[in-house]
Amino acid sequence: MTSAPETTAPIGMIRTDTPAIGRSMPRAETRRLLAGRGRYVDDGAPRGCLHAAFLRSPFAHARFTIADTSTAAGLSGVVAVLTAADLAPVCRPWQCRSGAFPGLVSPVQRALADGRVAFQGEPVAMVVAESRARAEDALDLIAVDWEELPAVASLAAALSAEALTHPELADNVAWRTEFGSADFDAVFAGADFVVEERFAFERKTGVSLEPRGVLAEFDPAEGLLDVRISHQMPHQLQLHIAEQLDLPIGRVRVACGDVGGGFGIKMHVYPDELATCAAAKLLGRPVKFVADRIEALATDIHAREHQVDARMAVDGEGRILGFDIHDVQGLGAYSVFPRSSTTEAMSVLRAMGGPYRFEAYRARLECLLQNKSLTGQYRSVGHPIACAVTERLVDLAAARRGEDPLAFRRRNLLPVEAMPWTNPAGGRMFELSHHACLDAMIGLVDLDAKREEVRAGRAAGRLLGLGFASFVEFTATGSQAYGAAGVKVAAGDTVVASLEPSGSVRAQASASEIGQGVRQALAQVLADGVGLDPSNVRVETGDTRTAPHGGGAWASRGAAIAGEAAWRAGRRLRGEILAAVAALVQAKPADLDIRAGEVVEVATGTPRMTLADLADLVLFRSHELPAGVRPQFTVAEQYHRDDDPFLPTNGIQAAMVEIDRATGFVRLLGHWVVEDCGRIINPLLVDEQIRGGVVQGIGEALYEACRYDAAGQFTSGTLADYLVPMAGDLPEIAIGHVETPYSGSSVGAKGAGEAGTCGAPAAILNAVNDALAPHGASLAALPIKPVSVLRALGDLGAGEAP
């Protein structure tokens, strides 16, 4: 890893000699996981556990009648065959609504479809049996009469409204909006030139190592529902399970143990998961459901289906004047509950033009219902689309002027002295480091050498390209985004910290661990907050029975929000400790410090008392304390921001590619990232999150697509059809950093987990177009398919198959 010199900014109360914040450390649970001691949903089951399997629609759109379930119910080992009518008494339907999208159209959805299905894979019945295999056998014995209906699959079909996703609706428009600058027309009319492009983005999904899974157990004597689930937001899910199953929220426990990846797909309400919980309540026995890979690919939340017509105006000096965006988004059959599918498109529009100064903006949006699986929030929600559109237009403008694309960027990047600034798209930009990141990238890439390599390779007949993408990622979302819209999504986090008899610290946090390392980061912050080594801090997350209510894992919030709560809890506990020791040794708290778990004199470093001795005294021999000394060794701190609805982060990525002229395949030769995510708590975890994000971005650029045919049949149902990057496809990913800590908090951290995904597709698209440019060819669709490359080069006719 190469690091750039950090920029300076206030960092609140953090001392310059902190030993834990800024230290590269593996996650505390790494040893356990590598030893095969992980505990995922499918790793255990209570006595008497039943297994669920779902009969899913083979059609994208159909009416149906379940003619007979008795044969299936009579199969040995089958406990129940459940339909919509069976679940109706114990599970309410739901409907997505949001004050942020007035007039949003999204029909009512149920745990099991009732009489009509709106996408292939929608569950219509479930079998609960002694084993998953027996439940799947019984599915084949359920008699269903199907009447296939016209399906709406493509964006063009949805716009035409020749067929309707839901027959009761007038058209397929779920929501539309338009907004922009008052002087938009005048600005574009006065431009020296305008570049434009139509972009197409195909659907993606998360492909987590651990598929979605849920184990629900209902105790009818206590009226308690215990849910173990692979999920990102246990408290939000607890709320919705309680609402839909008509249970007091205090009677629902949601526990997320080890979670094998989330990426946003595990923060929504899924029909099969609610049906499993309802079945447990109905039957009074534990019920488990774990999606197989085919179910996951077909029914996990999809994302990124957009067609974007984009224009960018430029003046005679090569300065960006404005953007004109028309985005058509595919939602699927329903707007996903509770956050809505439309959120992604609004993220696209807000992030458009992110790193640059411009004065005019117009955005038009149409969100369309389709007979396809639902779309929702997936890693770096909407930002990769905005980045790809913006950065391709920037490259087109630089080419039009005949200048270096980095020189064009440097001229237009928002400078430090112009911040804070709210751009015409509504993005508030502050404490960013665009020019510093650009300078660091030039050194990280060794730009002159790489450009000479490209020149020499082209002279030898190779199709080489080097592409760049500057980006802004909005992270650590505050309550303004959902709270103001009446959507119950917690945007704050709480940490409860306690001094243990051993002198160590144990904490419960409302953040969620989904493999990103948030527990380790919080341990390091708490360690510095108190004065301990991180090895003496244990952080627990993911269980609504013990963890305080909070946001979980979304929008790269762990360090920025939960980390700030951890710092404050640590400082508060530290204050209680120092006050207690000061009273015992007749000193002033300001004259004492905590170093490596021991209270010492500031001036001399003389030890006065270990934390273990202090805890032993307070917890077991409190009668020996001086009168009036009652230290509180369990403290809680809740943190949410009053200002700054998002924390913007920034950076730049570069990619080098080679195209095989014979096959159209794109090979990655190198990838570079310089990112500014504020104060870095754990460089090792940040770098690996960036690399993981880049890999997902590579998949988005070159491989991954959830494809449907014209009838709405899903054609990417296995990992032989839905391609993901493999180890052999990946180049070396070099990472550099600029640090501009967030001045509104003590820790100064911003989000880091999504930046790699944000910029990688744009950098690769620009690199491919750089390789194609000498041949007069270009592409504007992701993923970049070999057949598209060959057609762009003229090596394959428009109607030919490869």
VENFEN-V503946 format. One record per helix or strand of 3 or more residues. SS is the DSSP state (~ for helix, > for strand). FROM is the first residue (numbers start at 1). TO is the last residue. If there is no record, write none. Layout:
ss: [SS,SS]
from: [FROM,FROM]
to: [TO,TO]
//
This chain:
ss: [~,~,>,>,~,>,~,>,~,>,~,>,~,>,>,>,~,~,>,~,>,~,>,>,~,>,~,~,~,~,~,>,~,>,>,~,~,>,~,~,>,>,>,~,~,>,>,>,~,~,>,~,~]
from: [30,41,50,62,70,78,84,123,132,143,155,173,184,193,213,224,234,249,252,271,287,293,306,320,342,360,383,405,416,434,447,463,483,493,505,518,534,537,558,589,592,598,607,611,622,634,647,666,683,727,733,755,786]
to: [34,43,56,68,73,82,88,129,139,148,160,180,189,201,219,229,244,251,255,283,290,299,314,332,351,369,401,412,418,445,459,475,485,499,509,530,536,540,585,591,595,601,610,620,624,639,659,676,702,729,737,773,793]
//
